[in-house]
Amino acid sequence: MLVKDWMTPAPLTISPNTAVLEALKLLKERGFRRLPVVDGATLVGIVTDKDLKDAMPSKATTLSVWELNYLLAKLTVQEVMAHPVKTCVASDTLEQAALIMQANKVAGLPVLDKAGALVGMLTITDVLGAFTQVLGLKEGGVRLTIEMTDLPGSLIQAAEAIKPANIVSVATAGHQNGLRKFVIRATGEQAEVLAQRLQAAGIHVLDVQ
């Protein structure tokens, strides 16, 4: 799966000179949590709802209403945005983008094309949506975690034992001490007795849901 298949294309953007109050209004109206900041066609920053709210004066301020309004009218996104920006490319795999998010502790990435132009936004919500699809969560059936010897052909053995049920998703959960865990979801004929068939085939079943 590629980033371009899960990102929000043509995202809403703002300029560095946008007032903080205007940016907050846009986020609230559109239901977003972050906005890319562009200068012309160039991505120069990103701002989140937290960045904007943190820039607002404290309720304990001694400034008058007039002074507050004057200061807020002058406060622009450029003064509170994060830059340089962590980004990904539309042709990146979703795993690569997820690693960038994890390494940099960010929940959203502007997506660029190969020429460096902004073409989308990818958020942690998009990544989670892809994750649930890969694991076949919405397809129902039976979910099993099995542990097998980490050797070529091991998964074929499991697939044979699962017949006549239909495998809708398979994911590996890493390996340790020569063993590898697999998370398998299957539906259809005799899916309710999958665990018994796998165990009868000598496969260690760790979990059934």
N, C-alpha and C positions, 0 to 999 in steps of 0.2 A: 504494500500500500504506500502510495506517495502522498506527500503533503498537499499537492494540488487537488487531490480527490476529497480532502477533508477540510480544507481551509474555507474561510468566508472570503469570497472574491470581492474585488473592488471595495475595500473597506472605507468607511467614513474617515476622513482625515481633517486635521486642523493645522493652521499655520503657527509659527512661533509667536506671532503677535496677537493671537487670540487671547482675549481676557479669560482669566481663571474662572470667573463667574459664568461666562458663556460656555466654556468647556464643561463645567459641571452640569449646566442645563442640558447640553447635548447628551451627555452620558445618561442622565435621568430619563430624558425623553425617549432615547433609543434602547435603553436597557443594557448598555454596554458597561464594561468595567475599565476599559483602556482605549486610548486613541493614539494612532501614529501621528507624529508631527512632521510635516513636510514643508520644505522651503522650495517653492516651485515644484520641480519633479523629484527633488532629492529628499530622502528620508534623513531627518536630522535629530529625531528624538522620539520618545514615547512617554505618555503620561497616563497615570492610573487615577481612579477615583480617590484612592488613598493619598496620592501625591497632592491632588488638588485640595482635599479636605484638610490635610496637614498644613497647607499654606494659609488657611483661613485664620483670622485672629482668634485668640482664645476668648471664651466668654468672660474671663476675668479681666479683660483689657479695660483700661481707664479712658480709652479714646472715645470721643463723642461719635454719634451716629454720622454726622457730616464727615468727620475725619476718617471713619471706617469706610464709608462709601467712596471717598476720594482715593484712599489707598487701594481698595479692591478694584476700582475702575482702572487703575494704573498697573496692577499686577498681571503679568502675562504668563502664558504657558512656558515661554522660553526660560523663565526664572525658576521653574519647578520641575521641568521635564528631566527624564533620565537620558543621558547620552554619554558615550556612544551607545548605540542600540545593539542588543543581541538579536540576530536575525537567522532565518533559515531560507533555503531556496525551494521553489515550487517543485523541483525535480528530486529533492531529498526524500529519503524514505521517512516514514512516520517515526521509526525507531531513532533515526538520527536526530530528528527534531526533539523527540522526548528526552534524549540524552542532553541536548543543549539546555532544555528547560531545567532538567534535574541538576546539572552541573552549575548553573547560574542562579538557581532558586527563583525562577520567574514562571509565571502562569500563562504567559502569552508571548508570541513571537510574530513580528511583522514578516511577511513572506515576500521575497524578491524573485524576479526572474533572472535569467543568466546575465542580462545586461545591467542588473542592479536596480531596476525599477520596482516600486512597490506594487504588488499584484494581489495581496491577500493578508489575512490575519489568521493565525492558528492559535487556539487556546487549549488549556488543559481539558476543557469540556469536550473539545473535538477529539482529543487523544483518548479520553475515556469512552467516547462513543465508538471509536474504532476498536478499542480493547474489548468492549462488550460484544461487538459484532464478530470479531475474530473468535471469541470463545463461544459463539452461538447461543448466547444467553436468551435471546428472544425466541429461539426455536424450540424451547422446552426440552423434553426428553430427560435422559439420565446423564449426570456428570460424574465421572470417576477419576480419581487420581491413582495411577498405578506406578510401580517401581520395577524397573527391569535392568538387566545387565546392559551396560552401555557398549553394545556391539552392533555392527551392521546386521540387519534382518530382525532385530528384536521387535520393532514396531509391526512388521509383517505378521509375526506370531500373534500379537494382540489383535490385529485387524481380522485375522482368520477366526479367532475366538469370539469376536463381536458379531460376526454374521449370524443370522440374517438381518440384524438391526443395521441401521445406516449411520455411519460416522458423519457428523456435521461439522466438527471442529477438533483439531488436535493442537496442543501447545506443549512445549517442553519446559520444565521448571528447573533446569540446571542439572548438574551431575556431581556426585561425590562418592569416593571410594569405589569407583568402577561401576556405579549404578546411576541410572538416569530416571527422573520422574516425568511422567506424561499426564497431562490433563486432557481427557477425552470426553466429548459430549456425543451421545448417540440417540437416535429416535427410531420409532417404527417397531417392527415385529420383534417380539421377545426382549425388548429393551429393559423390561422390569427385572429380568433375571441375568443381566449382563455380569454382575459381580460374581455370581456362582459359576458362570461359564469361564470367566477369566481365571478364577481360582482353580477350577478343574484343569485348566491348561497350564497350571504351574506359575501363574503370574500373580505377583503380590499386589493386592488391592489395598490401598491406604485409606481411601475415603470414597463414599458414595452419597450423592445428593440428588 
